[in-house]
Amino acid sequence: MEAALGANSDDMAAHFHEDFRWMGNQGCGTKQGLQAFRSNWQLPLRAAFTERDYKTERFICEGDWASCFGHIEATHSGPFMGHAATGKRVKIPYMDFWKIVDGRIADNWVSVDFAHVLAQLGEDVFGGRGWEAFDDGTATPPTPQEA
């Protein structure tokens, strides 16, 4: 699967059921079926980010479930969420969870960290209110009494 995506495979039916479901986090959307996945995820991602290198850190499998997490290193070569191509190399963190039926992906739950990608392009989608400030001590989380 990962090798096929990394190689720009156009034969996705070898990996996915025709009627599979792709459920992404906010900003990624939900794709019903292989054609919707290709038209509304795979091809736009290829257009926005070229020279992709998939860096999966861990695969985990149990029964008819498989998952992985890692990131894609890619060049921002086309429009992405209002940002014109910058030519920057970016890191696109992801997690995938697959339900396997008859050797192909039937359901795919996905989390892609677009907030991290946009930060690399100079946009803070949290408007300075991200909780990273708790980590570096520049802000203090409210106590239960203050909340």
C-alpha positions as CSV (number, residue, x, y, z in Angstrom):
1,M,0.0,0.0,0.0
2,E,2.6,2.5,1.1
3,A,4.9,1.6,-1.8
4,A,2.0,2.0,-4.3
5,L,1.1,5.5,-3.0
6,G,4.8,6.5,-2.9
7,A,5.2,5.3,-6.5
8,N,2.2,7.3,-7.7
9,S,0.2,4.1,-8.4
10,D,-2.9,4.7,-10.4
11,D,-4.1,1.2,-9.8
12,M,-5.7,1.8,-6.4
13,A,-8.3,-1.0,-6.9
14,A,-5.5,-3.4,-6.1
15,H,-5.4,-2.0,-2.6
16,F,-8.9,-0.7,-1.9
17,H,-12.4,-2.0,-2.3
18,E,-14.3,-0.1,-4.9
19,D,-16.9,1.1,-2.3
20,F,-14.5,1.7,0.6
21,R,-14.9,4.5,3.1
22,W,-12.1,7.0,3.8
23,M,-12.8,9.1,7.0
24,G,-10.4,11.9,7.7
25,N,-10.1,14.4,10.5
26,Q,-11.3,18.1,10.2
27,G,-9.8,19.7,7.1
28,C,-9.4,16.4,5.3
29,G,-13.0,15.3,4.8
30,T,-14.8,12.0,4.1
31,K,-14.5,10.1,0.9
32,Q,-17.1,7.5,-0.1
33,G,-15.7,5.1,-2.7
34,L,-12.5,4.8,-4.6
35,Q,-13.3,7.5,-7.2
36,A,-14.1,10.1,-4.5
37,F,-10.8,9.1,-2.8
38,R,-8.8,9.6,-6.0
39,S,-10.6,12.8,-7.1
40,N,-10.9,14.5,-3.7
41,W,-7.8,13.3,-1.9
42,Q,-5.1,11.5,-3.8
43,L,-4.9,13.7,-6.9
44,P,-5.2,17.0,-5.0
45,L,-2.5,15.9,-2.6
46,R,-0.2,14.9,-5.5
47,A,-0.8,18.3,-7.1
48,A,0.0,20.3,-4.0
49,F,2.9,18.2,-2.8
50,T,5.4,16.6,-5.2
51,E,8.6,14.7,-4.6
52,R,6.9,12.8,-1.8
53,D,8.9,10.4,0.4
54,Y,6.8,8.3,2.8
55,K,8.5,7.7,6.2
56,T,6.4,5.3,8.2
57,E,7.7,4.9,11.7
58,R,5.6,2.0,12.8
59,F,3.1,-0.5,11.4
60,I,0.8,-2.3,13.8
61,C,-1.5,-5.3,12.8
62,E,-4.1,-7.2,14.7
63,G,-6.5,-9.6,13.0
64,D,-8.2,-7.8,10.1
65,W,-6.9,-4.4,11.3
66,A,-3.7,-2.6,10.4
67,S,-2.5,0.8,11.3
68,C,0.6,3.0,10.9
69,F,1.9,6.4,11.7
70,G,4.7,8.5,10.3
71,H,5.0,11.4,7.9
72,I,5.5,12.4,4.3
73,E,8.4,14.6,3.3
74,A,7.3,16.6,0.2
75,T,7.8,19.7,-1.8
76,H,5.0,22.3,-1.7
77,S,4.5,22.6,-5.5
78,G,0.9,23.6,-5.9
79,P,-1.9,25.5,-4.2
80,F,-2.8,24.2,-0.7
81,M,-5.5,25.7,1.5
82,G,-5.1,29.2,0.1
83,H,-1.3,29.0,0.0
84,A,0.4,29.3,-3.4
85,A,3.3,26.9,-4.1
86,T,6.4,27.9,-2.1
87,G,8.8,25.2,-3.1
88,K,9.4,24.5,0.6
89,R,10.1,20.9,1.8
90,V,7.4,20.2,4.4
91,K,6.6,17.4,6.8
92,I,3.1,16.0,6.7
93,P,2.4,13.8,9.8
94,Y,-0.3,11.1,9.5
95,M,-1.9,8.1,11.1
96,D,-3.9,5.5,9.3
97,F,-6.2,2.7,10.5
98,W,-7.4,0.2,8.0
99,K,-10.1,-2.5,8.1
100,I,-9.0,-5.2,5.7
101,V,-11.6,-7.4,3.9
102,D,-10.6,-9.9,1.3
103,G,-7.1,-8.6,1.3
104,R,-8.1,-5.0,0.4
105,I,-8.9,-1.9,2.5
106,A,-12.6,-1.6,3.1
107,D,-12.5,1.3,5.7
108,N,-9.7,3.8,6.3
109,W,-9.7,6.2,9.3
110,V,-7.1,8.9,8.8
111,S,-5.6,11.7,10.7
112,V,-3.4,14.1,8.8
113,D,-1.9,17.0,10.7
114,F,-2.7,19.9,8.3
115,A,-2.2,22.4,11.1
116,H,1.4,21.3,11.2
117,V,1.7,21.7,7.5
118,L,0.1,25.1,7.5
119,A,2.5,26.2,10.3
120,Q,5.4,25.3,8.1
121,L,3.9,27.6,5.4
122,G,3.6,30.5,7.9
123,E,0.0,30.2,9.0
124,D,-1.0,29.6,12.7
125,V,-4.5,28.1,12.4
126,F,-4.8,28.4,16.2
127,G,-4.2,32.2,16.2
128,G,-1.6,32.0,18.9
129,R,-3.9,30.0,21.2
130,G,-2.2,26.6,20.7
131,W,-1.4,24.6,23.8
132,E,2.3,24.4,22.9
133,A,2.6,27.5,25.1
134,F,1.8,25.2,28.1
135,D,4.8,23.0,27.1
136,D,7.3,25.8,27.0
137,G,6.0,27.7,30.1
138,T,4.9,30.8,28.3
139,A,1.3,30.1,29.4
140,T,-0.3,28.2,32.2
141,P,-3.3,25.9,31.8
142,P,-6.4,27.0,33.8
143,T,-7.2,25.1,36.9
144,P,-10.5,23.3,37.2
145,Q,-11.7,26.2,39.5
146,E,-10.9,28.8,36.8
147,A,-12.5,26.8,33.9
